[in-house]
Amino acid sequence: MATTDEILKKYGSKIESQMRSGTLSSQQGLSKEYLQFKRDMLPELSRYERWTKALGNIIKLKPSAKEEAKIKNYLDIAHLDTTPAQALTLSAISLILIFFGIILTSFATYLITSSFPTLFMLLGMITSVFVFYYTYTMPQRLANSWRLKASAQMVPAILYIVVYMKHTSNLERAIEFTAKNLEPPLSLDFMKIFYNVEIGKFSTIKQSLDNYLETWRGYAPEFIEAMHLIESSLFEPLEARRIQILEKSLQVILDGVYEKMLKFSREIRSPLTNIYMLGIILPTLGLALLPLASTLLGGIIQWQHILIIFNVLIPFFVFYMTSEVLLKRPGGHGESSVLELNPDYQKFKSKTPWTIAFMITFPLLIISILPFIFQASFITAPLGLQSDYTFAELGLPFMENQKLFDFKTLSDGSKAGPFGMVGVLLSLLLPLSIGLFFAIAYKMKTKDLIKSRNETKELENEFTSSLFQLGNRLGDGIPAEIAFSKVASTTQGQKTQNFFLIVNQNIQQLGMSLSEAIFNPRRGAIIYYPSALISTSMRILVESVKKGLEVAARSLMSISEYVKNIQKINERLRDLLAEIVSDMKSNMTFLAPLLAGIVVGLSTMITSILGTLTTLTETGFTNQQVAGISIISITDFFNITAMIPPYFIQASVGLYIIEIIFILTIALVTVDGGKDVLREKYDLSRNLQRGLFLYLITSLVAIIALTLLANISLGGIAG
C-alpha cells in the first residue's frame, strides 16, 4: 500500500503539470485573441501576409544584415506576421514573373504577326521594375500607414493616462484603462503591452512599455518624452509636483505635434507643386501636339501608345511622387475615430451601391462605343442601318457633307477612326460612365457615415462645455445622480441635453445606478451617443466618483480643458495646411479639367480641319489654297489616316483625369488628416463629380465651338 508521501508526490506532480498546461493554454488563448483582433482590424495587411507566405517560400533569398534589420523593423511596426526573406522573395518573384511573361508574350506576338512589339516589351520591362519597387517598399508603406493611424490617437492616449493618474497614481491601471477605451489601432499596441507581461516576456509593465516606446524612436519622440514624464511622476512624493509633471507630459506631446506639422507644411509645398506641374500641366499641354505629331511621324505613335503613356506610366509617376511626400508626413495629427466601430459600417461594406451604380452607368458605356458597334455589319445589317451617316442624311442643315463617325478605309482594307465630331462627343460618355460609377457608389456608401461623424463631432464640441458644468456641480458637493438633472436644465436647446435627461430618467424612474444609467446595454444613455470622447469621459466619471466628488470634479474639468486645447491645436494645424490643400484641390478639380477639356477641343478642331481638306481633295478641289499653300500639299504632308483619332485622345485624357483625381484626393486627405478611408471615399465622390463634369462640359463646348469655327472658316474654300 502506497504511503502518504508517495500519494502526495504522485498526484502533486500531476496537478502541477495540469496547472502548467492550463497556464500555457490561457496564454495561448490570449495570443490567439490578440492575433484574431489584429486580423479583424487589418484585413488589407493579411492579404499581403498571404502573398508573402504563398510566394515567399518558392526560393530562398537572404537580404544583407543591414537590409534585413530595416525590413524587419518595418514589418514589426506594421504588425505583419512574415519575415524579411519572404518579403524580399515576393518582390523578386513578382519581377521575374512579369518580366518573363512580357518576353513570352512579345515572342508569341512576333510568331503570329511577324512584327516584334518593341514598344510593348520596353513598357513591360518598365512595368516589371515598377512592380518590384512597389512590392519591395510595401513593408515601408504599410508601416507608415500603421503609424499614421496609430499616431492620430497618441494625444487622446496621453490624455486618458494623465486624467486617470491624476486621481490614481497607478501606471498599470492607467494603461489598462487607456487600452480599453482607446480606439484601434493604438489600443492594439497597449493591449500587447499587457500580453507581453502575461506571457512572461517582461516581468513588469514598465519594462514592456519601455520596449514598446522604442518602436516610436525617431518618428514620435514627443510621445516617448511624454510617456517618460508620466513614468517619472510615480516617484514624486509631493502631490502638487506629481500633478504638474502629468500636465507637462500632455503639453509636451501637443507642442511636439504642432512643431512637426509646421515643419512638414513648409517642406511639402515644393514637392506638391512639382507633382502638379510635371504630372498634370506638362502632360496635358503635350496632348495638343499629338494629332500633328502622330502624322508627322508617319503613324509611329498609335492610340495604344497614348493609352499606355497617359493611363499607366504618368499615373505611376504621379503615384510615386505622392507616395514619397506621404512617407514624410509626421504622426500625431489626424482623424482618430475608427470606421469599423460606426453603427452604420455595414452600409460602407455593402456591395449594393456597386450594383446600383453599375446599372446606372452601364448604358452610358454602351452608348460611348456606338461608333464601333455601327461598324459591325452583323449588328447593323439585320436592322437595316448604315455603318455611318452624314448630317445631310439626318436632315440637319449644317455641315451637310460631314459624317457622324467618319471612319477612313486604309489600303489594306482596315478602318481608322472615328474622326467625326459625333464620334468624339460620344466618347465623352466613356469617362463619364467610369467616373460616375465610382462617384455614385462612394456617395451611397459614405453619405450616412459622414453625416453621423459630423453630428458626433458637433456633439463632442458641445459636450466639452457640458463636462465643465457637470464638474462644477460635483465640485459644489452635489451627488453625481442629482448633478445630471441640474446640467440637463442648464443645457436647454443643446444636443447634449438629451444625454443628461436620459441618464437622469434612468436613475429617477428605473432606479439604476450611475454606471447602469450610462452604460446599460439596453437602456443606457451611451447607446444613443456613439462617441469615444463621451464614453471615455463617463467611464472616468464612474471610476473617479468612487474616490470622492472633489476628485470626480477635477477629472471632468481637466478633460474639458484638455479637449479644448486639443481642438485649438487641431485648428491651428489645419490652418497651416489649408493653403496647400486648397491650392491642390482647386488645381485638381478646376484648372486641370478645364485645361484638358480645351486641349481635347483643339485636337478635335485640328482633326476636323484636316478631314475637311482631305474631303475637298477627294471631291476635286485640287487647286485651292489655304494660307498660300495648296490643299494637296497639306493633305500629303498631314495624312489624316496616320493621325491618332480624337476619340482615343479624349478617352485617354478623360481616364487620366479620373486617375489623377483618385491619386491626389487620397494624397490630400492623408496630408490634411492622416489615414482616413471614410473621408477618402467621400471626397472622391465629390471631386469626381466636380472635376469630371467640368472637364466634360469644357470638352463638349470646346469640341462643338472649335469644330463649327473650323468648318465655317473652310466653308469659303468649298464655295
C-alpha positions in Angstrom: 0.0 0.0 0.0 1.3 3.5 -1.0 2.4 5.8 1.7 1.1 9.3 2.2 4.3 10.9 0.8 4.1 8.8 -2.3 0.5 9.7 -3.0 1.2 13.4 -2.5 4.3 13.2 -4.7 2.4 11.3 -7.5 -0.7 13.5 -7.6 1.2 16.6 -6.8 3.3 16.3 -9.9 0.1 15.5 -11.9 -1.7 18.6 -10.6 1.4 20.7 -11.2 1.6 19.6 -14.9 -2.1 20.3 -15.3 -1.7 23.8 -13.8 1.2 24.4 -16.2 -0.7 23.2 -19.2 -3.7 25.4 -18.0 -1.4 28.4 -17.8 0.0 27.7 -21.2 -3.4 27.2 -22.6 -4.5 30.5 -21.1 -1.5 32.3 -22.6 -2.2 30.7 -26.0 -5.8 31.8 -25.7 -4.6 35.4 -25.1 -2.2 35.1 -28.1 -5.0 33.8 -30.3 -7.3 36.6 -29.2 -4.6 39.1 -30.0 -3.9 37.6 -33.4 -7.6 37.4 -34.2 -8.1 41.0 -33.1 -5.2 42.0 -35.4 -6.7 40.1 -38.4 -10.1 41.8 -37.8 -8.6 45.2 -37.6 -6.2 44.8 -40.5 -7.7 42.7 -43.3 -5.6 44.5 -46.0 -2.4 43.6 -44.2 -3.4 40.0 -44.0 -3.7 39.9 -47.8 0.0 40.9 -48.1 0.9 38.3 -45.5 -0.8 35.6 -47.5 1.0 36.7 -50.7 4.4 36.6 -48.9 3.7 33.2 -47.4 2.4 31.8 -50.7 5.2 33.1 -52.9 7.9 33.9 -50.3 8.9 30.3 -49.9 9.4 29.4 -53.5 13.0 30.4 -53.4 15.2 31.4 -50.5 16.7 34.9 -50.8 18.6 36.2 -47.8 19.0 40.0 -47.6 22.1 41.7 -46.2 22.2 42.1 -42.4 21.6 45.9 -42.7 18.7 45.4 -45.2 17.2 42.6 -43.1 17.2 44.8 -40.0 15.5 47.6 -41.8 12.8 45.4 -43.4 12.2 43.6 -40.1 11.7 47.0 -38.4 9.0 47.9 -40.9 7.3 44.5 -40.6 7.2 44.8 -36.8 5.8 48.3 -36.9 3.1 47.2 -39.4 2.3 44.1 -37.2 3.0 41.8 -40.2 3.4 38.1 -39.5 6.1 37.5 -42.1 9.9 37.5 -42.5 12.2 39.9 -44.3 13.3 37.0 -46.5 9.7 36.3 -47.6 9.1 39.9 -48.3 12.2 40.1 -50.5 11.3 36.9 -52.3 7.9 38.2 -53.1 9.4 41.2 -54.8 11.9 39.1 -56.8 9.2 36.6 -57.8 6.9 39.5 -59.0 9.8 40.9 -61.1 10.6 37.5 -62.6 7.0 36.6 -63.4 6.2 39.8 -65.1 9.5 40.1 -67.0 9.3 36.6 -68.5 5.6 37.0 -69.1 6.3 40.1 -71.2 9.1 38.3 -73.1 6.9 35.3 -73.9 4.0 37.5 -75.0 6.3 39.5 -77.2 7.8 36.5 -79.0 4.3 34.9 -79.3 3.1 38.1 -81.0 6.1 38.1 -83.3 5.4 34.5 -84.3 1.8 35.2 -85.0 2.0 38.6 -86.7 5.7 38.6 -87.9 6.0 42.0 -86.2 8.0 42.3 -83.0 6.2 44.6 -80.4 9.3 46.6 -79.3 7.4 49.3 -77.5 5.2 46.8 -75.7 8.3 44.9 -74.5 10.0 48.1 -73.3 6.9 49.2 -71.4 6.6 45.8 -70.0 10.1 45.9 -68.6 9.4 49.3 -67.1 6.3 47.9 -65.5 8.2 44.9 -64.1 10.7 47.3 -62.4 7.9 49.4 -61.0 6.1 46.3 -59.6 9.4 45.2 -58.0 9.8 48.7 -56.4 6.1 48.6 -55.3 6.4 45.2 -53.6 9.8 45.9 -52.2 8.7 49.1 -50.5 5.3 47.6 -49.4 6.5 47.0 -45.8 7.7 50.6 -45.5 4.3 51.9 -46.8 2.3 49.6 -44.6 4.4 50.6 -41.6 3.8 54.3 -42.5 0.1 53.6 -42.8 0.0 52.0 -39.4 2.0 54.8 -37.9 -0.4 57.4 -39.3 -3.4 55.6 -37.9 -1.9 54.9 -34.6 -0.2 58.3 -34.1 -3.5 60.0 -34.6 -4.6 58.5 -31.3 -1.4 59.5 -29.4 -2.8 62.7 -27.9 -6.0 61.0 -26.7 -3.9 58.2 -25.2 -1.7 60.6 -23.2 -4.9 62.5 -22.2 -6.6 59.3 -20.8 -3.4 58.2 -18.9 -2.9 61.7 -17.4 -6.5 62.1 -16.3 -6.6 58.7 -14.8 -3.3 59.0 -13.0 -4.2 62.4 -11.6 -6.6 60.7 -9.2 -5.0 57.2 -9.1 -1.2 57.0 -9.4 -1.1 53.5 -10.8 0.6 53.0 -14.2 -0.8 49.5 -14.8 -4.4 50.5 -14.2 -4.0 53.7 -16.2 -2.6 51.8 -19.3 -5.3 49.2 -18.9 -8.0 51.9 -18.8 -6.5 53.5 -21.9 -6.3 50.2 -23.8 -10.0 49.5 -23.1 -11.2 53.0 -24.1 -8.8 53.9 -26.8 -9.8 53.1 -30.4 -7.7 50.8 -32.7 -5.0 50.5 -33.9 -3.1 52.1 -30.9 -5.3 50.2 -28.5 -3.9 47.0 -30.0 -0.4 48.2 -29.1 -1.5 49.0 -25.5 -3.1 45.6 -25.2 0.1 43.9 -26.5 2.0 45.6 -23.7 -0.1 43.6 -21.2 0.2 40.4 -23.3 4.0 40.6 -23.2 3.8 40.7 -19.4 1.3 37.9 -19.1 3.2 35.6 -21.4 6.4 36.3 -19.4 8.3 38.2 -22.0 8.7 41.1 -19.5 8.5 41.0 -15.7 6.9 44.4 -15.2 4.6 46.7 -17.1 7.2 49.4 -17.2 9.7 47.2 -19.0 7.1 46.2 -21.5 6.1 49.8 -22.0 9.7 51.0 -22.4 10.3 48.3 -25.0 7.2 49.3 -26.9 8.2 53.0 -26.9 11.5 52.1 -28.7 9.4 51.4 -31.8 8.5 55.1 -32.0 12.0 56.4 -31.5 13.0 58.7 -34.4 9.3 59.0 -35.5 7.4 60.3 -32.5 10.0 61.5 -29.9 7.4 63.7 -28.2 5.3 60.6 -27.5 8.2 58.9 -25.8 9.1 62.0 -23.8 5.5 62.4 -22.6 5.3 58.7 -21.5 8.7 59.0 -19.7 7.3 62.1 -17.8 4.3 60.1 -16.8 6.6 57.3 -15.5 8.7 59.8 -13.6 5.5 61.2 -11.8 5.3 57.8 -10.0 8.4 58.7 -8.0 7.3 62.2 -6.9 6.5 62.3 -3.2 4.6 65.7 -3.4 1.1 65.6 -4.9 1.3 69.1 -6.4 4.6 68.2 -8.1 3.2 64.9 -9.4 0.2 66.7 -11.0 2.4 69.3 -12.5 4.6 66.6 -14.2 1.4 64.9 -15.6 0.1 68.1 -17.0 3.6 68.8 -18.5 3.5 65.5 -20.4 0.3 66.4 -22.2 1.8 69.8 -23.2 4.9 68.2 -24.4 3.1 66.0 -26.9 0.9 68.8 -28.1 3.8 71.1 -28.7 5.8 68.3 -30.4 2.9 67.5 -32.8 2.5 71.2 -33.7 6.2 71.8 -34.4 6.4 68.7 -36.6 3.4 69.6 -38.7 4.7 73.2 -39.0 7.9 71.8 -40.5 6.0 69.4 -42.7 3.8 72.1 -44.1 6.8 74.0 -45.2 8.6 71.0 -46.8 5.7 69.8 -48.9 5.0 73.0 -50.8 7.7 72.4 -53.4 7.0 68.7 -54.0 3.3 69.2 -54.4 3.9 72.0 -56.9 6.3 69.7 -58.8 3.6 67.0 -58.8 1.1 69.4 -60.3 3.4 70.8 -62.9 5.1 67.6 -64.0 2.2 65.2 -63.5 -0.7 67.3 -64.8 0.1 70.5 -66.6 3.0 69.3 -68.8 1.4 66.1 -70.0 -1.9 67.9 -70.7 -0.2 70.5 -72.8 1.7 67.8 -74.7 -1.6 66.4 -75.8 -2.3 69.4 -78.0 0.6 68.4 -80.2 -0.3 64.7 -80.5 -2.6 64.8 -83.6 0.0 66.6 -85.8 3.0 64.8 -84.2 1.5 61.4 -85.0 1.0 62.2 -88.7 4.4 63.8 -89.0 6.0 60.6 -87.6 4.2 58.6 -90.2 1.8 56.9 -87.8 4.6 55.5 -85.5 2.6 56.8 -82.5 -0.7 54.9 -82.2 -3.6 55.3 -79.8 -2.4 52.3 -77.8 0.8 54.1 -77.0 -1.2 57.2 -75.8 -3.3 55.0 -73.7 -0.3 53.4 -72.0 1.6 56.6 -71.5 -1.3 58.7 -70.1 -3.2 56.0 -68.3 -0.3 53.8 -67.0 3.1 55.5 -67.0 2.3 59.1 -66.0 -0.2 58.0 -63.2 2.5 55.6 -61.9 4.9 58.6 -61.9 2.4 60.8 -60.0 1.7 57.9 -57.6 5.4 57.5 -56.9 5.9 61.2 -56.2 2.9 61.5 -53.9 4.0 58.3 -52.0 7.4 59.9 -51.3 5.6 63.0 -50.0 3.3 61.0 -47.8 6.1 58.9 -46.3 7.5 62.2 -44.8 4.2 63.1 -43.1 4.7 63.1 -39.3 2.1 61.5 -37.0 0.2 62.8 -34.0 -2.4 64.7 -36.0 -5.4 63.3 -37.9 -8.8 61.6 -37.7 -8.8 59.3 -34.7 -12.2 57.7 -35.0 -12.3 54.2 -36.4 -14.7 53.4 -39.2 -15.3 49.8 -38.2 -16.8 51.0 -34.9 -19.5 53.1 -36.5 -23.0 51.5 -36.2 -23.6 52.2 -40.0 -20.4 50.4 -41.0 -22.4 47.7 -42.8 -23.5 50.3 -45.3 -19.9 51.0 -46.1 -19.1 47.3 -46.6 -22.3 46.6 -48.6 -21.9 45.7 -52.3 -25.4 47.1 -53.2 -24.1 50.6 -54.1 -21.8 49.0 -56.7 -24.7 47.1 -58.2 -26.9 50.2 -58.4 -24.0 52.3 -59.8 -23.3 49.7 -62.5 -27.0 49.6 -63.6 -27.0 53.4 -63.9 -23.7 53.8 -65.8 -23.5 50.6 -68.0 -26.0 52.1 -70.6 -23.7 55.2 -70.9 -20.7 52.9 -71.5 -22.6 51.1 -74.3 -23.6 54.4 -75.9 -20.0 55.6 -75.8 -18.9 52.7 -78.1 -21.7 53.1 -80.6 -19.2 54.2 -83.4 -17.6 50.8 -83.2 -20.9 48.9 -82.9 -22.1 50.6 -86.1 -19.0 49.2 -87.9 -20.1 45.6 -87.1 -22.2 44.6 -90.1 -23.7 41.6 -88.3 -25.4 44.1 -86.0 -26.4 46.9 -88.4 -27.3 44.7 -91.4 -30.3 42.9 -89.8 -31.6 46.3 -88.5 -31.2 48.0 -91.9 -28.7 50.5 -90.7 -25.7 52.0 -92.4 -22.3 52.0 -90.9 -22.2 55.8 -91.0 -24.4 58.8 -91.8 -23.8 62.4 -92.9 -25.5 65.3 -91.3 -27.5 65.9 -94.6 -28.9 62.3 -94.5 -30.2 63.1 -91.0 -31.8 66.3 -92.3 -29.5 68.7 -90.4 -28.9 72.0 -92.3 -25.2 72.4 -91.2 -22.1 70.5 -92.0 -24.1 68.5 -94.6 -21.1 66.6 -96.0 -19.6 65.7 -92.6 -20.0 62.2 -91.4 -21.1 61.4 -87.9 -18.3 58.9 -87.2 -16.0 59.3 -90.2 -14.0 56.1 -90.3 -11.3 56.1 -93.0 -10.6 52.9 -95.1 -6.9 52.1 -95.4 -5.1 50.5 -98.3 -5.2 47.1 -96.6 -8.9 47.2 -96.1 -8.9 48.0 -92.4 -10.5 51.1 -90.9 -9.1 54.0 -89.0 -11.1 56.3 -86.8 -13.5 57.6 -85.8 -12.6 61.1 -86.8 -16.1 62.6 -86.8 -17.4 65.2 -84.3 -20.3 63.0 -83.2 -17.9 60.1 -82.5 -15.8 62.4 -80.3 -18.9 63.6 -78.5 -20.0 60.0 -77.8 -16.5 59.3 -76.4 -17.3 61.8 -73.6 -19.6 59.2 -72.2 -16.8 56.7 -71.6 -15.0 58.7 -68.8 -18.4 59.9 -67.6 -19.7 56.3 -67.1 -16.5 55.2 -65.3 -16.2 58.3 -63.1 -19.9 58.3 -62.4 -19.8 54.6 -61.4 -17.3 55.4 -58.6 -18.9 58.7 -57.6 -22.4 57.1 -57.2 -21.1 54.1 -55.3 -18.9 56.1 -52.9 -21.6 58.6 -52.3 -24.1 55.9 -51.4 -21.6 54.2 -49.1 -20.4 57.3 -47.2 -23.3 59.8 -47.1 -24.8 58.4 -43.9 -21.5 57.6 -42.2 -20.0 61.1 -42.9 -23.3 62.7 -41.6 -23.1 60.6 -38.5 -19.4 61.5 -38.0 -20.1 65.3 -38.4 -23.0 65.1 -36.0 -20.8 63.3 -33.5 -18.1 66.0 -33.8 -20.7 68.7 -33.2 -22.0 66.8 -30.2 -18.4 66.5 -28.8 -17.8 70.2 -29.2 -20.9 70.9 -27.1 -20.1 68.1 -24.7 -16.8 69.8 -23.7 -18.6 72.8 -22.1 -21.3 70.5 -20.6 -18.5 68.5 -18.9 -17.2 71.7 -17.4 -20.7 72.4 -16.0 -21.0 68.8 -14.6 -17.6 69.2 -13.0 -18.7 72.5 -11.3 -21.8 70.8 -9.9 -19.8 67.9 -8.5 -17.3 70.4 -7.1 -20.2 72.1 -5.2 -20.8 68.9 -3.4 -23.9 67.8 -5.4 -24.1 64.0 -5.8 -23.5 62.8 -9.3 -27.0 61.3 -9.6 -28.5 64.8 -8.9 -25.9 66.7 -10.9 -27.1 65.2 -14.2 -30.6 66.7 -13.7 -29.0 70.1 -12.9 -26.9 70.1 -16.0 -29.8 69.0 -18.2 -31.8 72.1 -17.1 -28.9 74.4 -18.0 -28.2 72.9 -21.4 -31.6 73.8 -22.8 -31.6 73.6 -26.7 -28.3 71.8 -27.0 -27.8 68.4 -28.4 -26.2 67.1 -25.2 -29.3 68.0 -23.2 -31.0 64.7 -24.1 -28.0 62.7 -22.9 -28.2 64.2 -19.4 -32.0 63.8 -19.5 -31.8 60.1 -20.3 -29.3 59.5 -17.6 -31.4 61.3 -15.1 -34.5 59.4 -16.2 -32.8 56.0 -15.8 -31.8 57.0 -12.3 -35.0 58.5 -11.1 -37.6 56.3 -12.8 -35.8 53.0 -13.3 -33.7 53.0 -10.1 -30.5 52.4 -12.0 -27.1 53.1 -10.5 -25.0 55.8 -12.2 -22.9 53.2 -14.1 -26.1 51.3 -15.3 -27.8 54.5 -16.3 -25.0 55.4 -18.6 -23.7 52.0 -19.9 -26.6 49.6 -19.7 -26.6 47.7 -23.0 -30.3 48.1 -23.5 -31.3 51.4 -21.8 -28.0 53.2 -21.2 -27.7 56.7 -22.5 -24.4 56.0 -24.2 -26.0 53.7 -26.9 -27.7 56.8 -28.4 -24.4 58.8 -28.5 -21.7 56.6 -30.1 -18.8 58.9 -29.2 -15.4 57.8 -27.9 -15.0 61.1 -26.0 -18.4 60.9 -24.3 -17.9 57.2 -23.4 -14.4 57.7 -22.0 -15.4 60.8 -20.0 -18.3 58.9 -18.4 -16.0 56.0 -17.6 -13.6 58.4 -15.9 -16.5 59.9 -14.0 -17.8 56.5 -12.8 -14.2 55.5 -11.8 -13.3 58.8 -10.1 -16.6 59.4 -8.3 -15.7 56.3 -6.2 -12.8 58.4 -4.7 -15.0 61.4 -3.9 -16.9 64.2 -5.6 -13.9 66.5 -5.5 -11.7 64.0 -7.4 -14.5 63.5 -10.0 -15.0 67.2 -10.4 -11.2 67.8 -11.0 -11.2 64.9 -13.5 -14.1 66.2 -15.6 -12.9 69.8 -15.6 -9.4 68.6 -16.6 -10.9 66.6 -19.6 -12.9 69.7 -20.6 -9.8 71.9 -20.5 -7.5 69.5 -22.3 -10.1 68.7 -25.0 -10.4 72.5 -25.7 -6.6 72.8 -26.0 -6.5 69.8 -28.4 -9.2 71.3 -30.5 -7.3 74.6 -30.7 -4.1 72.7 -31.7 -6.0 70.8 -34.4 -7.5 74.0 -35.8 -4.0 75.6 -35.9 -2.6 72.6 -37.7 -5.5 72.7 -40.3 -4.7 76.4 -40.8 -1.1 75.5 -41.6 -2.2 73.0 -44.3 -5.2 74.9 -45.6 -3.4 76.9 -48.3 -1.6 73.9 -49.7 -4.7 71.6 -49.6 -7.0 74.3 -51.1 -4.5 75.1 -53.9 -4.1 71.4 -54.9 -7.8 70.8 -54.7 -8.6 73.7 -56.9 -5.9 72.6 -59.4 -7.3 69.0 -59.4 -11.0 69.9 -59.7 -10.8 73.1 -61.7 -7.6 74.0 -63.6 -6.6 70.6 -64.8 -10.1 69.6 -66.1 -10.5 73.0 -67.7 -7.2 72.8 -69.5 -7.7 69.2 -70.5 -11.1 70.0 -72.0 -9.7 72.8 -74.1 -6.8 70.6 -75.3 -9.3 68.0 -76.4 -11.3 70.6 -78.3 -8.1 71.8 -80.1 -7.2 68.2 -81.0 -10.7 67.7 -82.5 -10.5 71.0 -84.4 -7.1 70.1 -86.0 -8.5 66.7 -87.0 -11.7 68.3 -88.4 -9.7 70.7 -90.5 -7.5 68.0 -92.0 -10.6 65.8 -92.5 -12.3 68.6 -94.4 -9.3 69.3 -96.5 -9.0 65.6 -97.4 -12.7 65.5 -98.4 -12.1 68.6 -100.6 -9.2 66.8 -102.4 -11.3 63.7 -102.9 -14.1 65.8 -104.5 -11.9 67.7 -107.0 -10.8 70.8 -105.2 -7.2 70.3 -106.1 -6.1 73.8 -107.0 -7.4 75.6 -103.9 -5.0 77.1 -101.4 -5.0 77.7 -97.6 -2.7 80.5 -96.5 -0.9 80.3 -99.8 -0.3 76.5 -99.6 -2.2 74.1 -101.9 -4.7 71.7 -100.3 -2.9 68.8 -102.0 0.4 69.8 -100.3 -1.3 70.0 -96.9 -3.1 66.7 -97.2 0.0 64.9 -98.5 2.1 66.4 -95.6 -0.5 65.7 -92.9 -2.1 62.3 -93.7 -5.3 62.1 -91.6 -5.3 58.3 -91.6 -1.9 58.4 -89.8 -3.3 60.6 -87.0 -4.5 59.5 -83.7 -8.3 59.7 -83.8 -9.6 62.4 -81.4 -11.9 59.7 -79.9 -9.0 57.9 -78.3 -7.3 61.1 -77.3 -10.4 62.2 -75.5 -10.9 58.8 -73.9 -7.3 58.7 -72.7 -7.5 62.2 -71.3 -10.8 61.5 -69.5 -9.4 58.4 -67.9 -6.3 60.3 -67.0 -8.3 62.9 -65.2 -10.1 60.2 -63.2 -6.8 58.6 -62.2 -5.3 61.9 -61.2 -8.4 62.7 -59.1 -8.0 59.4 -57.3 -4.3 59.7 -56.6 -4.4 63.4 -55.5 -7.6 63.1 -53.4 -6.1 60.2 -51.4 -2.8 62.1 -51.0 -4.5 65.4 -49.9 -6.8 63.6 -47.4 -3.7 61.9 -45.9 -1.7 65.2 -45.8 -4.6 67.0 -44.1 -6.0 64.4 -41.7 -3.9 61.3 -41.8 -5.2 57.9 -43.0 -9.0 58.2 -43.2 -10.7 55.7 -45.5 -14.2 57.2 -45.0 -13.1 60.7 -45.9 -11.1 59.4 -48.9 -14.2 57.8 -50.4 -16.5 60.8 -49.5 -14.1 63.3 -51.1 -13.5 61.1 -54.1 -17.3 61.1 -54.8 -17.4 64.9 -54.6 -14.1 65.6 -56.5 -15.1 63.1 -59.3 -18.4 64.9 -59.7 -16.9 68.3 -59.8 -13.7 67.7 -61.8 -15.2 65.2 -64.3 -18.3 67.3 -65.0 -16.2 70.4 -65.5 -13.9 68.5 -67.9 -16.9 67.1 -69.8 -18.7 70.4 -70.1 -15.5 72.2 -71.2 -14.7 69.4 -73.7 -18.3 69.5 -75.1 -18.3 73.3 -75.6 -14.7 73.3 -77.0 -15.4 70.4 -79.4 -18.6 71.9 -80.8 -17.4 75.5 -80.9 -14.0 74.9 -82.4 -15.3 72.3 -84.9 -18.0 74.7 -86.1 -15.5 77.5 -86.3 -13.1 75.4 -88.4 -15.9 74.4 -90.8 -17.1 77.9 -91.2 -13.6 79.1 -91.9 -13.1 76.4 -94.5 -16.5 76.9 -96.0 -15.3 79.7 -98.3 -12.9 77.3 -99.9 -15.5 74.7 -100.8 -17.8 77.5 -102.0 
